[in-house]
């Protein structure tokens, strides 16, 4: 009986795996998210996988054997619980298919020197100044602690823009 399964693909080869699997009459689905990225000097909206390197497949293991799928170009392995393939409930896949591309908060739109307010963690409620990104999920902020300016790396979802005016560290 056909069902939805989860497949892990080799890094950067999800499109290749999807193309080859569709040629084998396997239904594939990759949930996408809309994000803003700094490309060169411009901010661009791009769509990227919600779950990088993961591909949802609908097939019947009685008709298409799992080794055939595992041997497909770009495929790494099936997600399993022990020796059992991880089966994804139909409702979960339907919900992902029916939801629009989810916009993601991106600090790439912040300019150096902009004021932000920390919304989580031990510095919650404190004002800070945005300095730069620190990888894909963190940013470097300047904080004023006991009349001393301190630099800290903080998760991107742990702060929000305070105002549109540049600020100076106190």
C-alpha positions in Angstrom: 0.0 0.0 0.0 1.3 3.4 -1.0 2.3 5.8 1.8 4.5 8.8 2.5 8.1 8.2 3.5 11.0 10.5 4.4 14.3 10.3 2.4 17.6 12.0 3.2 19.5 13.3 0.1 23.1 14.1 -0.4 24.1 17.7 0.3 22.9 20.0 -2.6 21.5 17.1 -4.6 17.8 17.3 -3.6 16.8 18.5 -7.1 18.8 15.8 -8.8 17.2 13.1 -6.6 13.7 14.5 -7.1 14.2 14.5 -10.9 15.4 10.9 -11.0 12.7 9.7 -8.6 10.0 11.3 -10.7 11.3 9.4 -13.7 10.7 6.3 -11.7 7.0 7.4 -11.1 7.6 8.2 -7.4 5.7 11.2 -6.1 8.1 13.7 -4.5 7.4 16.7 -2.3 9.8 19.4 -0.9 8.2 22.0 1.4 9.6 25.4 0.7 10.2 28.6 2.8 10.6 32.1 1.5 13.6 33.9 3.0 15.6 37.1 2.3 19.2 36.7 1.5 22.0 39.2 1.0 23.3 38.4 -2.5 26.2 40.8 -3.4 24.9 44.2 -2.2 21.2 43.4 -2.7 18.6 41.7 -0.6 16.7 39.1 -2.6 13.8 36.9 -1.7 14.5 33.3 -2.4 12.7 30.0 -1.8 14.6 27.3 -0.1 13.7 23.9 1.4 12.0 24.1 4.8 13.9 20.8 5.7 17.2 21.0 3.9 18.2 17.7 2.3 14.9 16.0 3.2 12.5 14.7 0.5 9.0 13.4 1.1 8.1 10.4 -1.1 4.9 8.7 -1.8 5.3 5.1 -3.2 4.4 1.5 -2.5 7.3 -0.5 -1.3 5.6 -3.7 -2.7 5.9 -2.2 -6.3 9.1 -0.1 -6.1 11.6 -1.6 -3.8 13.4 0.6 -1.3 16.8 -0.5 -2.6 15.9 0.9 -6.1 15.1 4.3 -4.5 18.3 4.2 -2.3 20.4 3.5 -5.4 19.0 6.6 -7.1 21.4 9.5 -7.9 21.5 12.1 -5.2 19.9 9.9 -2.5 21.7 9.1 0.7 19.3 7.0 2.7 15.8 6.5 4.1 15.0 7.9 7.5 14.3 4.9 9.7 13.3 4.0 13.3 15.5 1.0 13.8 15.0 -1.2 10.8 11.5 0.2 10.0 11.1 3.0 7.5 9.8 6.3 9.0 6.3 6.6 7.6 4.8 10.2 7.5 1.1 10.5 8.2 -1.0 11.7 5.2 -2.4 14.6 7.2 1.1 16.0 7.9 2.1 16.0 4.3 -1.3 17.5 3.3 -0.9 20.3 5.8 2.6 21.0 4.4 1.3 21.0 0.8 -1.6 23.3 1.6 0.4 25.9 3.5 1.9 28.8 1.6 5.7 29.3 1.5 6.3 30.6 5.0 8.1 33.9 5.2 11.1 33.8 7.5 12.4 36.7 9.7 15.8 37.6 8.4 18.3 40.0 10.0 19.9 40.6 6.6 17.6 43.7 6.3 19.2 45.3 9.4 21.8 47.9 8.8 25.0 48.2 11.0 24.2 50.5 13.9 20.4 49.9 14.0 18.8 49.6 17.4 17.3 46.2 18.4 15.6 44.8 21.5 16.5 41.4 22.8 13.4 39.3 23.2 14.7 36.1 24.7 17.4 34.8 27.0 19.3 36.4 29.9 19.5 39.8 28.1 15.7 39.9 27.4 14.4 43.5 27.3 17.8 45.1 26.8 18.5 47.4 24.0 21.4 46.6 21.7 23.0 47.7 18.5 23.2 45.4 15.5 26.8 44.9 14.2 26.8 42.0 11.7 25.6 38.5 11.0 27.5 35.6 12.6 26.7 32.6 10.3 23.2 31.8 9.2 21.4 31.7 12.5 23.2 34.3 14.8 24.1 38.0 14.7 26.6 40.0 16.7 25.1 42.8 18.8 26.7 45.5 21.0 25.3 45.7 24.5 25.9 48.2 27.3 26.5 46.4 30.5 27.6 48.4 33.6 28.7 51.3 31.4 30.9 49.0 29.3 30.2 48.1 25.7 30.2 44.3 25.2 29.9 42.3 22.0 27.7 39.2 22.0 26.6 36.7 19.4 22.8 36.1 19.7 20.3 33.9 17.9 18.5 35.8 15.1 15.1 34.9 16.5 16.0 36.2 19.9 15.9 40.0 19.0 13.8 42.3 17.0 14.2 45.7 15.3 13.6 48.6 17.8 13.5 51.6 15.6 14.6 52.8 12.2 17.1 55.3 13.5 20.8 54.4 13.9 22.0 54.4 17.5 25.3 54.8 19.3 26.4 52.4 22.1 25.9 54.1 25.5 
